[in-house]
């Protein structure tokens, strides 16, 4: 029986469970050209060249606020308060330090989470990201970029230019949001139930029908993607228009929950930074961001948010941010 509260190391079907704090002490920490501190441990399944390209996509103006964070890419970071036997099956929950695995097994993956934050010595933090839980480069990249975005916003706050833009969109009742947190906080800000659904949209103007929203990262695709596949993946393909997701009229609620308003603006900014970073590193379809819990923000509104972020935090050399509108054939 391997009890993670009584031993530091133990074998589980060829994989080894280790305390995250020990990984932080022993793993060789490196720094990307953009300034991100990171390390790898175990069989991550991610090639160094692919990891470097993802890390280097973070603009230096953002990495300057991440000095306290080191990002550890590990096969699996285990859920809090877990105990395991020798074949990786979960037992009774026990209070314990964060554990990570140096390999992958189905049993361990059932008890793993996408990432764990661990407080290290001298006010430093380790962010342990489970590379083997991610199905593809998109999932791994977004997990990393969202973690970077949250850490950045916690340190830097929300710029007034972005705050003004998002608040104007909320007052105009623009449809949708970029995450469940942003959607729920926005609803509560205006005194609506957290899971309130939007009213039906105004019809799109005839002149805007058929246009599409696109942003891509042509300069720095991940290695291993063929030119044909890259071309097929380039850009978003969504119906969009300048007027197509904005309700006519202004939000009529007069009592604003200021605490929730602050949470909403912070969540919206974190989301925008994360999506912006993702667009620098990968070509992807906007619909891949969709979740069931909330309606996705209309493309025109998201484009405005991303442009604002790009103006404040320009891409590093070799990367490009672009928003394109094109008509369907």
N, C-alpha and C positions, 0 to 999 in steps of 0.2 A: 504494500500500500504506500503510494507516494503522497505524503501530506505536505503541501507547499508551505504550511505554517511551521514545519519542523525541520525541513531540509532546504538547501538553497538550489541544489541541482538534482535532477533525476531523469532517467530515461523513460520515454513514452513512445514505443514502437519506432525507435530510431530517431525520434525528435527529443530535444533536450529543453526542459523548462528551466528558466533562469530568472532571477529577480531583475527587474528593469534597472534598479539602481546599480547592480553589478555590471550590466551591459553598458551603462553610462560611464562607469569607471574604466572598463576594459576596451571598449570599442574605440577605434582611431577616428577622432573627430576631424573632419575636413571643412574647408570653406569654399563655396562655389565662387566663380568669378564675380557674381552679382552680390556676394556677401552673406549668403545663407550658410549657417553652420549645420552640418549634417553628418551622419554616420550610417553605416549599414551593418547588419548582423544576421548571420545565418543565410539560408537559401531563400533569398528574396524573390528570385525569378525575374528580376529587373536588370537589364544590361546597364553597365556604367554609363555608356554614351547616352542612353535614353534618360537615365536619371539626371545626368548633367544638363541636358537640354531643358528638362522640366525645371530644374532649380534655377538655371540662368535666365529663365523667363521673368523672374520676379524683379521689377525695377529697383534700382539702387535706392531711390527715395523711399521705398517701402522697407527694404531690408535694413535700413538704418535704424528702424524702430524695433527690430527683432533681436537685439543683442542678447536678451535674456533667454532666448529659445534655441534649443538644438533639436533638430528633427532626426529621429532614429527610424530607419526603414527596416522593419523586421518581418519575418514571415507571418507571425500571429501575435497579437497583444491580447492577453486574456481578460475576460470580464472580471469585474471587481468581486472579491469574496468568493473565490472558487477553490475547490480542492479536487485533486485528481488521483486516480489509481494508476497502476503501471501501464495500462493500455489506453489511458487518456480519457476514461469515462468520468463524468462529474460525480462527486459525492456531496456530502452536506456542505453548505456554505460556511466558510470560516473567514474571520477578518484576516487580511493578509496584504503584503506588499504586492504591487503590480508584477505579474509574471509575463514573460514572453517566451515564445518557442523558437528554436533555431531551424525548425522545419515545419512541414505541413502534414496533417492527418485529418480525416473527416471528423473523428471524435473531438479533436482539439478545436477544429474550426467551429463546431457547434457552441463552444464556450468562449469564442473570441469575439472581439468588437473591432470596429473600423479603426479606432485610435484610443489611446489613453494618455492623459496628461499626468506627468509625475514631477513633483517638486524635488529638485536636486539641491545640492549644497550652494551656499552663498547667494541665495535668491535666484538661482537659475532654474529653468524648467526644461524637461525633456518631453517631447511629443513623439510617442511611439505609434507608428502607422503600420497597420497590417497589410502588407503588400499582397499576400496570398488570398485575402478575402475579396480583393478587387477583381472583377471579371475581365477588365481590359485597361488600356492606357487612359481612356477617358475617366473611368471610375477612380483610378489611382491619382491622376492629376487633379481631379476636382476635390478629392478628399484632402490632398496636400494644400491646394490653393485656398480652400475654405478655412482650413486651420490657420494658414498664414494671414488670411483676411481678418479673422476674429482677433488674432493676437495683435495685428496692426491697429485695428480700430480701438481695442482696449487701451493701447498706448497713446495713439494719436488723436482719438475722438473723431467726430464727424465734421468735415469742413462746411462752412456756412453756405458756400455755393451749391454744394450737393444737398444740404438740408433744405435750402430754399426751393430747389427744383422739385424734390420729392414731395415736399409739403404742398406745393402748388398742384402737383398731380393728384395728391390725395383729396384736396379741396375740390378739384374738378371731377372727382370720382372716376378716375381712370381705372379701367377694369384690370383686375388681377394683381398678383405680387410675385416676388422672386423666391419666396420660401414660406413654409407654414408659419414660422415665427413672425415674419413681417406681416403676413396676411392677418393673423390673429391679433397682433398688437394694433394694427391699423383699425380693425373693426372695433376693438375695445376702446381705442382712443376716441372714437366718435359715438360711444355708447351703444354699439351694436353687439350682439352675441359674437363670441370669438370665431365661431364657425359659420357666420352668416354668409349666404351666397349672394353674388351680385345680381342686379337687375339685368334684363336682356339689353343687348347692345343696340345702339342706333345703327341702321344699315350703312354700309360703306358707300361712299360716293362712287358713281359710275366711273369717273375718270381715274379712280384709284384701284379699281378691281383688277386683279391679275398681277399686281406688283408683288415683289418678294423682298424679304429682308435677309441680308447676308453679311456675316463677318468671318474672317478667316485668318490663318497664320501661315501663309505660304512660305515664308522664309525659313522656318525652323520646324519641319514635320518630324515626328519620331522616326527613328531608323527602322527599316524593315517594312515600310509602307510603300507599295509600288506607285509609280507615277500615275498609272491608270486609276488605282484605288484612291489616291490622293485627289485626283481631279474630280472623281465622282463624289468625294466627301466634301469638297470645298464649298463652304457657304451654307447658310440657312435657307430653307425653302418654305416660307410661311406667307400666307396672305396677310398683307399689312397695309396700313394707310395712315396718313397724319391724323385723320379725324376718326379712323375706324375703331378705337377702343376707348374713346373719351365720351363720357356721358354729357349730354347737353345740360347746362346748368351747374350750379355749385353746391357742394355739400351743405345741407341746411342745418345740421346739428350745431347748436351754439355752445354746449358744454363740452369742453375738451379735457380729457384726462391727461394732464401734462406728464405724469410718470410714464404712462403707456406711450405717449407721443415720443418721448425720448428713447424708449425701447424700440419703437417702430423705426425711427430714423437710424438708430444704430444697426438694427438688423438689415434694413434696406441697403445701408452703405457696405456692410460686410458682404452681403450677397453680391453687390455690384462689383466690388473689388475682386472677389473670387471668380466671378464670371469673366471679368476683364482679363485676369491672369490666364484663365483657361483659354480664352480666345487668342492669346499671344502664343500659346504652346501648341494648340491643336486646331484643326478644322473640325467642326461638329455641327450637327443639326440642332437648332434651337429647341425643337420638341423633345430632345433628350433630357432637358431640364424639367419637364413636366412631372408633377406628382398628383396623386388623386385627391389629396387633402385640401387643395386650394386651386383656383384658376390661375393660369400662368399670365404674368404681366404682358400686356400687348406689346408687340415688337417695337413700335415707334417710341413708346415710353422707355423701354429698356435701352434702346439705342441712345436716347438723350442722356440717360444716366451713365452709360458706358463712355460716351464722348466726354462727359464732364470728368470722369475718373481719369481718362487718358490724357486730358489736358493738364491735370494736376500731377500725374505720375507717368511721364512719357516712357515708352518702351526702351529697353536697352538696345544697343547697337546689334543689328542682325535680326531684330524682331519688328513686327509691324502690326498696328491695330487699324482695321478698316471696317467701315459699315457700307454695305452695298445694297442698293435696291435694283431688282431686275424683274422683268416680266416673264411669266411662264410662256413657253413656246406654244 
